[in-house]
Amino acid sequence: MRVKKLNIVNFKNHGEKEFSFNKKINCFVGKNGVGKTNVLDALYYLSFSKSFINSTDSQNIKNGEDFFSLRGVYQVKEMEEHILLSFDKNKGKTLKRNDKEYEKISAHIGLLPLIIISPQDIKLIFDGSSERRKFIDSALSQFDSGHLIALQNYNRALLQRNKILKTSSGGGSIDPIILEMWDAHLISNGEKLYENRKKFITSFTDKFTEYYNKISAESSEKPSLKYFSQLETENIADLLKRNLHRDEFLQYTSSGVHKDDLIFQVGDLPLKNCGSQGQQKTFLTALKLAQYSFLSATGEKPILLLDDIFDKLDPFRVNSIVDLVLKDDTFGQIFITHTNENDLGKILEKTGEEFEMFEL
């Protein structure tokens, strides 16, 4: 799979731009603030119908304008796919595939698999567990539409259950039949999510470790991923029943797969507190490359976006990433941002691969 063309209108700091892309490596170079990352975000939008930087659609419209639109022409297997995503302040969001509007935007997820490695990834380390769950669920949702449906159903049931719990705090009584109905949704969908996530981490960990060791200059570094879930020791039905009185007091559901987490460590130490900048960036890069490998099992090579990936890495790790990603047939079409055209050009020339350079 690859992107052939991209047209941007009124998106962030871009008025109107059109690109025709090389089938292998495409680079956006220029000073900070010219909009290199915004072009990558446009590609991300066309895959996921949302930004990886700012999830509020209206805030991605160019200042002084009322709408933005993104058009992409893709080669998917033997088919040419035309994708249009637009947002109008008055009409809302529209997503079309070959001029036909989706009834549900979620039906689009997985058509254009994509992985991005970005400075934004640091949130995986320092933000709450929801970011790490999103990482797992994003990979699974692109791979398996059933996982996305279970996730949506679980979140809908969780929202309704929390509303019921809040009514009890105001002196109202909980209808046990309604509570049991939403609990049933949490149980059935929660069990699916737990099993999918557990299998994912089990199959994912070896590839992650392999990539980390190839990138890292330190052979003594031993990275690890540990999946944490309350369902490891107790089933979700018992958890909900046992914690009901506590949930009534807290006014929210305190147990379930929405509390799952992924623990990052190097050696026996937490990456968050003890990892260097180089170790953290190596860890995150290895995570995303392993995610790429997982999605490639569908038979389609995802699009790979590398946003400012070489910053804060020593020369050894830079060369390791170049050898892994740019010289390896495992990876398909790649998009890179960098501030220095000459430096990036020297890196790419060593690969022997064809590339296109866009100066913004």
C-alpha positions as a Markdown table, in Angstrom:
| # | Residue | x | y | z |
|---|---|---|---|---|
| 1 | Met | 0.0 | 0.0 | 0.0 |
| 2 | Arg | 1.2 | 3.5 | -0.7 |
| 3 | Val | 0.0 | 7.2 | -0.9 |
| 4 | Lys | 0.3 | 8.5 | -4.5 |
| 5 | Lys | -1.0 | 12.0 | -4.0 |
| 6 | Leu | -2.1 | 14.3 | -1.1 |
| 7 | Asn | -4.1 | 17.6 | -1.4 |
| 8 | Ile | -4.4 | 19.9 | 1.6 |
| 9 | Val | -6.7 | 22.9 | 1.9 |
| 10 | Asn | -6.9 | 25.2 | 5.0 |
| 11 | Phe | -5.3 | 22.6 | 7.3 |
| 12 | Lys | -3.5 | 24.2 | 10.2 |
| 13 | Asn | -0.8 | 26.6 | 8.8 |
| 14 | His | -1.2 | 25.4 | 5.2 |
| 15 | Gly | -3.5 | 27.2 | 2.8 |
| 16 | Glu | -3.4 | 24.9 | -0.2 |
| 17 | Lys | -0.7 | 22.4 | -1.1 |
| 18 | Glu | -0.5 | 19.3 | -3.3 |
| 19 | Phe | 2.1 | 16.5 | -3.3 |
| 20 | Ser | 2.9 | 13.6 | -5.6 |
| 21 | Phe | 4.9 | 11.1 | -3.6 |
| 22 | Asn | 7.7 | 8.7 | -4.3 |
| 23 | Lys | 6.8 | 5.1 | -3.7 |
| 24 | Lys | 9.5 | 4.5 | -1.1 |
| 25 | Ile | 11.0 | 7.5 | 0.8 |
| 26 | Asn | 9.5 | 11.0 | 1.1 |
| 27 | Cys | 11.1 | 13.8 | 3.1 |
| 28 | Phe | 9.8 | 17.1 | 4.4 |
| 29 | Val | 12.6 | 19.6 | 5.3 |
| 30 | Gly | 12.6 | 23.1 | 6.6 |
| 31 | Lys | 12.9 | 25.2 | 9.7 |
| 32 | Asn | 10.8 | 24.6 | 12.8 |
| 33 | Gly | 7.2 | 26.0 | 12.5 |
| 34 | Val | 6.9 | 25.7 | 8.7 |
| 35 | Gly | 4.4 | 22.8 | 8.9 |
| 36 | Lys | 6.4 | 19.6 | 8.3 |
| 37 | Thr | 4.7 | 17.7 | 11.0 |
| 38 | Asn | 1.3 | 19.1 | 9.9 |
| 39 | Val | 1.7 | 17.3 | 6.5 |
| 40 | Leu | 2.3 | 14.0 | 8.4 |
| 41 | Asp | -0.8 | 14.8 | 10.5 |
| 42 | Ala | -2.8 | 15.1 | 7.3 |
| 43 | Leu | -1.8 | 11.6 | 6.3 |
| 44 | Tyr | -2.6 | 10.4 | 9.9 |
| 45 | Tyr | -6.1 | 12.1 | 9.6 |
| 46 | Leu | -6.9 | 10.2 | 6.4 |
| 47 | Ser | -6.1 | 6.9 | 8.1 |
| 48 | Phe | -7.8 | 7.5 | 11.5 |
| 49 | Ser | -10.2 | 10.5 | 10.8 |
| 50 | Lys | -8.5 | 12.4 | 13.6 |
| 51 | Ser | -5.3 | 14.2 | 14.4 |
| 52 | Phe | -2.5 | 12.7 | 16.4 |
| 53 | Ile | -1.7 | 16.1 | 17.9 |
| 54 | Asn | -5.1 | 17.9 | 18.4 |
| 55 | Ser | -8.2 | 15.8 | 18.6 |
| 56 | Thr | -10.6 | 18.8 | 18.3 |
| 57 | Asp | -11.4 | 19.1 | 14.6 |
| 58 | Ser | -12.3 | 22.7 | 14.6 |
| 59 | Gln | -8.9 | 23.7 | 16.0 |
| 60 | Asn | -7.2 | 22.2 | 12.9 |
| 61 | Ile | -8.8 | 24.7 | 10.6 |
| 62 | Lys | -6.4 | 27.4 | 9.3 |
| 63 | Asn | -6.9 | 30.7 | 11.1 |
| 64 | Gly | -9.5 | 32.9 | 9.4 |
| 65 | Glu | -11.1 | 30.0 | 7.5 |
| 66 | Asp | -14.3 | 28.0 | 8.1 |
| 67 | Phe | -13.3 | 24.5 | 6.9 |
| 68 | Phe | -10.4 | 22.3 | 6.0 |
| 69 | Ser | -10.2 | 19.4 | 3.5 |
| 70 | Leu | -7.8 | 16.6 | 2.9 |
| 71 | Arg | -7.7 | 14.4 | -0.2 |
| 72 | Gly | -5.5 | 11.4 | -0.7 |
| 73 | Val | -5.1 | 9.0 | -3.6 |
| 74 | Tyr | -3.8 | 5.6 | -2.4 |
| 75 | Gln | -2.8 | 2.4 | -4.1 |
| 76 | Val | -4.2 | -0.5 | -2.0 |
| 77 | Lys | -3.4 | -3.9 | -3.5 |
| 78 | Glu | -4.6 | -3.6 | -7.1 |
| 79 | Met | -7.1 | -0.8 | -6.4 |
| 80 | Glu | -6.8 | 3.0 | -6.4 |
| 81 | Glu | -8.6 | 4.5 | -3.5 |
| 82 | His | -9.7 | 8.1 | -3.3 |
| 83 | Ile | -10.2 | 9.3 | 0.3 |
| 84 | Leu | -11.7 | 12.7 | 1.2 |
| 85 | Leu | -11.9 | 14.0 | 4.8 |
| 86 | Ser | -13.3 | 17.5 | 5.4 |
| 87 | Phe | -14.5 | 19.4 | 8.4 |
| 88 | Asp | -16.8 | 22.5 | 8.2 |
| 89 | Lys | -17.6 | 24.6 | 11.3 |
| 90 | Asn | -21.3 | 24.5 | 10.4 |
| 91 | Lys | -21.7 | 21.0 | 8.8 |
| 92 | Gly | -19.2 | 19.0 | 10.8 |
| 93 | Lys | -17.0 | 16.1 | 9.6 |
| 94 | Thr | -17.4 | 14.2 | 6.4 |
| 95 | Leu | -15.4 | 11.1 | 5.3 |
| 96 | Lys | -15.7 | 9.6 | 1.9 |
| 97 | Arg | -14.2 | 6.7 | 0.1 |
| 98 | Asn | -14.4 | 6.9 | -3.7 |
| 99 | Asp | -17.1 | 9.6 | -3.4 |
| 100 | Lys | -19.3 | 7.5 | -1.2 |
| 101 | Glu | -19.7 | 8.8 | 2.4 |
| 102 | Tyr | -19.2 | 6.3 | 5.2 |
| 103 | Glu | -22.3 | 5.7 | 7.4 |
| 104 | Lys | -19.9 | 5.0 | 10.3 |
| 105 | Ile | -16.5 | 6.5 | 10.4 |
| 106 | Ser | -15.3 | 3.5 | 12.4 |
| 107 | Ala | -15.8 | 1.4 | 9.2 |
| 108 | His | -12.8 | 3.2 | 7.7 |
| 109 | Ile | -10.3 | 2.1 | 10.4 |
| 110 | Gly | -7.9 | -0.5 | 9.0 |
| 111 | Leu | -8.3 | 0.3 | 5.3 |
| 112 | Leu | -5.1 | 2.5 | 5.4 |
| 113 | Pro | -2.9 | 1.0 | 8.1 |
| 114 | Leu | -0.4 | 3.6 | 9.4 |
| 115 | Ile | 2.3 | 3.9 | 12.1 |
| 116 | Ile | 3.8 | 7.1 | 13.3 |
| 117 | Ile | 6.9 | 7.6 | 15.4 |
| 118 | Ser | 6.8 | 11.2 | 16.8 |
| 119 | Pro | 8.0 | 13.3 | 19.8 |
| 120 | Gln | 4.3 | 13.0 | 20.9 |
| 121 | Asp | 5.1 | 9.4 | 21.8 |
| 122 | Ile | 6.7 | 10.6 | 25.0 |
| 123 | Lys | 3.2 | 10.7 | 26.4 |
| 124 | Leu | 3.3 | 6.9 | 26.4 |
| 125 | Ile | 5.9 | 7.0 | 29.1 |
| 126 | Phe | 4.9 | 10.0 | 31.2 |
| 127 | Asp | 1.1 | 10.2 | 30.8 |
| 128 | Gly | -1.6 | 8.0 | 32.4 |
| 129 | Ser | -2.4 | 4.4 | 31.6 |
| 130 | Ser | -5.1 | 5.5 | 29.0 |
| 131 | Glu | -2.3 | 6.5 | 26.6 |
| 132 | Arg | -0.7 | 3.0 | 26.8 |
| 133 | Arg | -4.1 | 1.3 | 26.4 |
| 134 | Lys | -4.7 | 3.4 | 23.3 |
| 135 | Phe | -1.4 | 2.2 | 21.9 |
| 136 | Ile | -2.5 | -1.5 | 22.3 |
| 137 | Asp | -6.0 | -0.8 | 21.1 |
| 138 | Ser | -4.9 | 1.2 | 18.1 |
| 139 | Ala | -2.8 | -1.7 | 16.8 |
| 140 | Leu | -5.6 | -4.2 | 17.4 |
| 141 | Ser | -8.3 | -2.1 | 15.9 |
| 142 | Gln | -6.4 | -1.7 | 12.6 |
| 143 | Phe | -5.9 | -5.5 | 12.6 |
| 144 | Asp | -9.3 | -6.7 | 13.9 |
| 145 | Ser | -12.5 | -4.7 | 13.4 |
| 146 | Gly | -14.1 | -6.9 | 16.1 |
| 147 | His | -11.8 | -5.5 | 18.7 |
| 148 | Leu | -12.8 | -1.9 | 17.8 |
| 149 | Ile | -16.5 | -2.9 | 18.1 |
| 150 | Ala | -15.9 | -4.5 | 21.5 |
| 151 | Leu | -14.0 | -1.4 | 22.6 |
| 152 | Gln | -16.8 | 1.0 | 21.5 |
| 153 | Asn | -19.4 | -1.2 | 23.2 |
| 154 | Tyr | -17.4 | -1.4 | 26.4 |
| 155 | Asn | -16.9 | 2.4 | 26.6 |
| 156 | Arg | -20.6 | 3.0 | 25.9 |
| 157 | Ala | -21.6 | 0.6 | 28.7 |
| 158 | Leu | -19.0 | 2.2 | 31.1 |
| 159 | Leu | -20.4 | 5.6 | 30.4 |
| 160 | Gln | -23.9 | 4.5 | 31.2 |
| 161 | Arg | -22.9 | 2.6 | 34.3 |
| 162 | Asn | -21.1 | 5.7 | 35.6 |
| 163 | Lys | -24.2 | 7.8 | 35.0 |
| 164 | Ile | -26.2 | 5.3 | 37.1 |
| 165 | Leu | -23.7 | 5.5 | 39.9 |
| 166 | Lys | -23.9 | 9.3 | 40.0 |
| 167 | Thr | -27.6 | 9.2 | 40.4 |
| 168 | Ser | -27.3 | 7.2 | 43.6 |
| 169 | Ser | -25.1 | 10.0 | 45.1 |
| 170 | Gly | -28.0 | 12.5 | 44.8 |
| 171 | Gly | -30.3 | 10.3 | 46.9 |
| 172 | Gly | -31.7 | 8.4 | 43.9 |
| 173 | Ser | -31.9 | 4.6 | 43.9 |
| 174 | Ile | -30.2 | 2.3 | 41.5 |
| 175 | Asp | -32.5 | 0.1 | 39.4 |
| 176 | Pro | -30.8 | -3.4 | 39.7 |
| 177 | Ile | -32.2 | -4.6 | 36.4 |
| 178 | Ile | -30.7 | -1.7 | 34.5 |
| 179 | Leu | -27.4 | -2.0 | 36.4 |
| 180 | Glu | -27.3 | -5.7 | 35.6 |
| 181 | Met | -27.9 | -5.0 | 31.9 |
| 182 | Trp | -24.9 | -2.6 | 31.6 |
| 183 | Asp | -22.8 | -4.9 | 33.7 |
| 184 | Ala | -23.5 | -7.7 | 31.2 |
| 185 | His | -22.2 | -5.5 | 28.4 |
| 186 | Leu | -19.0 | -4.6 | 30.4 |
| 187 | Ile | -18.5 | -8.3 | 31.2 |
| 188 | Ser | -18.9 | -9.7 | 27.6 |
| 189 | Asn | -16.9 | -6.9 | 25.9 |
| 190 | Gly | -14.3 | -6.6 | 28.7 |
| 191 | Glu | -13.4 | -10.3 | 28.5 |
| 192 | Lys | -12.8 | -9.9 | 24.7 |
| 193 | Leu | -10.6 | -6.9 | 25.2 |
| 194 | Tyr | -8.6 | -8.5 | 27.9 |
| 195 | Glu | -8.0 | -11.7 | 25.9 |
| 196 | Asn | -7.1 | -9.7 | 22.8 |
| 197 | Arg | -4.7 | -7.4 | 24.7 |
| 198 | Lys | -3.0 | -10.3 | 26.5 |
| 199 | Lys | -2.4 | -12.2 | 23.3 |
| 200 | Phe | -1.1 | -9.1 | 21.6 |
| 201 | Ile | 1.5 | -8.4 | 24.2 |
| 202 | Thr | 2.6 | -12.0 | 24.3 |
| 203 | Ser | 3.2 | -12.1 | 20.5 |
| 204 | Phe | 4.5 | -8.5 | 20.4 |
| 205 | Thr | 7.2 | -8.6 | 23.1 |
| 206 | Asp | 9.8 | -10.7 | 21.3 |
| 207 | Lys | 9.7 | -8.4 | 18.2 |
| 208 | Phe | 9.9 | -5.4 | 20.4 |
| 209 | Thr | 13.0 | -6.7 | 22.3 |
| 210 | Glu | 14.6 | -7.6 | 19.0 |
| 211 | Tyr | 14.2 | -4.1 | 17.6 |
| 212 | Tyr | 15.4 | -2.5 | 20.9 |
| 213 | Asn | 18.5 | -4.6 | 20.9 |
| 214 | Lys | 19.3 | -3.7 | 17.3 |
| 215 | Ile | 18.9 | 0.0 | 17.9 |
| 216 | Ser | 20.7 | 0.2 | 21.3 |
| 217 | Ala | 24.4 | 0.6 | 21.5 |
| 218 | Glu | 24.3 | -0.9 | 25.0 |
| 219 | Ser | 24.1 | -4.7 | 25.0 |
| 220 | Ser | 23.6 | -4.7 | 28.7 |
| 221 | Glu | 20.2 | -2.9 | 28.4 |
| 222 | Lys | 17.3 | -5.3 | 29.0 |
| 223 | Pro | 14.0 | -3.7 | 28.1 |
| 224 | Ser | 10.7 | -5.3 | 29.2 |
| 225 | Leu | 7.0 | -4.9 | 28.8 |
| 226 | Lys | 4.6 | -6.1 | 31.5 |
| 227 | Tyr | 0.9 | -6.1 | 30.9 |
| 228 | Phe | -1.2 | -5.4 | 34.0 |
| 229 | Ser | -4.9 | -6.1 | 34.4 |
| 230 | Gln | -7.2 | -6.7 | 37.3 |
| 231 | Leu | -8.6 | -9.6 | 35.3 |
| 232 | Glu | -5.3 | -11.5 | 35.8 |
| 233 | Thr | -6.5 | -12.5 | 39.3 |
| 234 | Glu | -10.3 | -12.1 | 39.2 |
| 235 | Asn | -13.0 | -12.2 | 36.5 |
| 236 | Ile | -14.7 | -9.0 | 35.7 |
| 237 | Ala | -18.2 | -10.2 | 36.9 |
| 238 | Asp | -16.8 | -10.8 | 40.4 |
| 239 | Leu | -14.9 | -7.5 | 40.4 |
| 240 | Leu | -18.0 | -5.5 | 39.5 |
| 241 | Lys | -20.1 | -7.2 | 42.2 |
| 242 | Arg | -17.5 | -7.0 | 44.9 |
| 243 | Asn | -16.8 | -3.3 | 44.3 |
| 244 | Leu | -20.3 | -2.1 | 43.8 |
| 245 | His | -20.6 | -0.3 | 47.2 |
| 246 | Arg | -17.2 | 1.3 | 46.6 |
| 247 | Asp | -18.3 | 2.4 | 43.2 |
| 248 | Glu | -21.4 | 4.0 | 44.6 |
| 249 | Phe | -19.3 | 6.0 | 47.0 |
| 250 | Leu | -16.8 | 7.0 | 44.3 |
| 251 | Gln | -19.5 | 7.6 | 41.7 |
| 252 | Tyr | -17.6 | 5.8 | 39.0 |
| 253 | Thr | -16.6 | 2.2 | 38.0 |
| 254 | Ser | -13.3 | 1.5 | 39.7 |
| 255 | Ser | -12.6 | -2.0 | 38.2 |
| 256 | Gly | -12.5 | -3.4 | 34.8 |
| 257 | Val | -10.3 | -3.4 | 31.7 |
| 258 | His | -10.4 | 0.4 | 31.5 |
| 259 | Lys | -7.8 | 0.2 | 34.3 |
| 260 | Asp | -5.3 | -2.0 | 32.3 |
| 261 | Asp | -1.8 | -0.7 | 31.9 |
| 262 | Leu | 1.5 | -1.5 | 30.2 |
| 263 | Ile | 4.6 | -1.2 | 32.4 |
| 264 | Phe | 7.8 | -0.1 | 30.7 |
| 265 | Gln | 11.2 | -1.1 | 32.3 |
| 266 | Val | 14.9 | -1.2 | 31.3 |
| 267 | Gly | 16.5 | -3.8 | 33.5 |
| 268 | Asp | 14.5 | -3.8 | 36.8 |
| 269 | Leu | 14.0 | 0.0 | 36.7 |
| 270 | Pro | 11.0 | 2.0 | 35.5 |
| 271 | Leu | 11.7 | 3.7 | 32.2 |
| 272 | Lys | 9.8 | 6.8 | 33.3 |
| 273 | Asn | 12.1 | 7.6 | 36.3 |
| 274 | Cys | 15.4 | 6.0 | 35.4 |
| 275 | Gly | 15.7 | 5.9 | 31.6 |
| 276 | Ser | 17.9 | 8.4 | 29.7 |
| 277 | Gln | 16.5 | 10.4 | 26.8 |
| 278 | Gly | 18.3 | 8.0 | 24.4 |
| 279 | Gln | 16.9 | 5.0 | 26.2 |
| 280 | Gln | 13.4 | 6.5 | 26.2 |
| 281 | Lys | 13.5 | 7.3 | 22.5 |
| 282 | Thr | 15.0 | 3.9 | 21.7 |
| 283 | Phe | 12.2 | 2.2 | 23.7 |
| 284 | Leu | 9.5 | 4.1 | 21.9 |
| 285 | Thr | 11.0 | 3.6 | 18.5 |
| 286 | Ala | 11.2 | -0.2 | 19.1 |
| 287 | Leu | 7.6 | -0.2 | 20.3 |
| 288 | Lys | 6.4 | 1.4 | 17.1 |
| 289 | Leu | 8.5 | -0.7 | 14.8 |
| 290 | Ala | 7.2 | -3.8 | 16.6 |
| 291 | Gln | 3.7 | -2.4 | 16.1 |
| 292 | Tyr | 4.5 | -2.0 | 12.4 |
| 293 | Ser | 5.6 | -5.7 | 12.2 |
| 294 | Phe | 2.3 | -6.8 | 13.9 |
| 295 | Leu | 0.2 | -4.9 | 11.4 |
| 296 | Ser | 2.2 | -6.2 | 8.4 |
| 297 | Ala | 0.8 | -9.6 | 9.2 |
| 298 | Thr | -2.4 | -8.4 | 7.4 |
| 299 | Gly | -0.5 | -8.6 | 4.1 |
| 300 | Glu | -0.4 | -4.8 | 3.6 |
| 301 | Lys | 2.7 | -2.9 | 4.6 |
| 302 | Pro | 1.5 | 0.1 | 6.7 |
| 303 | Ile | 2.6 | 3.7 | 5.9 |
| 304 | Leu | 5.4 | 4.7 | 8.2 |
| 305 | Leu | 5.7 | 8.3 | 9.4 |
| 306 | Leu | 9.0 | 9.3 | 11.1 |
| 307 | Asp | 8.6 | 12.8 | 12.7 |
| 308 | Asp | 11.9 | 14.2 | 13.8 |
| 309 | Ile | 13.1 | 10.7 | 14.7 |
| 310 | Phe | 16.8 | 11.4 | 14.7 |
| 311 | Asp | 16.7 | 14.1 | 17.4 |
| 312 | Lys | 18.4 | 13.2 | 20.7 |
| 313 | Leu | 19.9 | 10.0 | 19.4 |
| 314 | Asp | 23.6 | 9.3 | 19.2 |
| 315 | Pro | 25.2 | 8.4 | 15.8 |
| 316 | Phe | 25.2 | 4.7 | 16.6 |
| 317 | Arg | 21.4 | 4.7 | 17.2 |
| 318 | Val | 20.8 | 6.9 | 14.1 |
| 319 | Asn | 22.7 | 4.5 | 11.9 |
| 320 | Ser | 20.9 | 1.5 | 13.5 |
| 321 | Ile | 17.5 | 3.0 | 12.7 |
| 322 | Val | 18.6 | 3.8 | 9.1 |
| 323 | Asp | 19.8 | 0.2 | 8.6 |
| 324 | Leu | 16.7 | -1.2 | 10.2 |
| 325 | Val | 14.1 | 0.9 | 8.4 |
| 326 | Leu | 15.5 | 2.5 | 5.3 |
| 327 | Lys | 17.6 | -0.4 | 4.1 |
| 328 | Asp | 15.1 | -3.2 | 4.9 |
| 329 | Asp | 12.4 | -4.4 | 2.5 |
| 330 | Thr | 10.2 | -5.1 | 5.5 |
| 331 | Phe | 9.1 | -1.5 | 5.4 |
| 332 | Gly | 7.1 | 0.0 | 2.6 |
| 333 | Gln | 6.5 | 3.7 | 2.0 |
| 334 | Ile | 8.1 | 6.0 | 4.5 |
| 335 | Phe | 7.7 | 9.8 | 5.3 |
| 336 | Ile | 10.3 | 11.7 | 7.2 |
| 337 | Thr | 10.6 | 15.2 | 8.7 |
| 338 | His | 13.9 | 16.9 | 9.4 |
| 339 | Thr | 15.2 | 20.4 | 9.9 |
| 340 | Asn | 18.4 | 20.1 | 7.8 |
| 341 | Glu | 18.1 | 19.0 | 4.2 |
| 342 | Asn | 21.9 | 18.4 | 3.8 |
| 343 | Asp | 22.2 | 16.2 | 6.9 |
| 344 | Leu | 19.1 | 14.2 | 5.9 |
| 345 | Gly | 20.4 | 13.9 | 2.3 |
| 346 | Lys | 23.7 | 12.4 | 3.5 |
| 347 | Ile | 21.8 | 9.9 | 5.7 |
| 348 | Leu | 19.6 | 8.8 | 2.8 |
| 349 | Glu | 22.3 | 8.6 | 0.1 |
| 350 | Lys | 24.0 | 5.9 | 2.2 |
| 351 | Thr | 20.9 | 3.7 | 1.9 |
| 352 | Gly | 21.0 | 3.5 | -1.9 |
| 353 | Glu | 17.2 | 3.9 | -1.9 |
| 354 | Glu | 15.3 | 6.4 | -4.1 |
| 355 | Phe | 13.7 | 9.3 | -2.3 |
| 356 | Glu | 11.9 | 12.6 | -2.8 |
| 357 | Met | 12.7 | 15.8 | -0.9 |
| 358 | Phe | 10.0 | 18.5 | -0.3 |
| 359 | Glu | 11.3 | 21.8 | 1.1 |
| 360 | Leu | 8.6 | 23.7 | 3.1 |
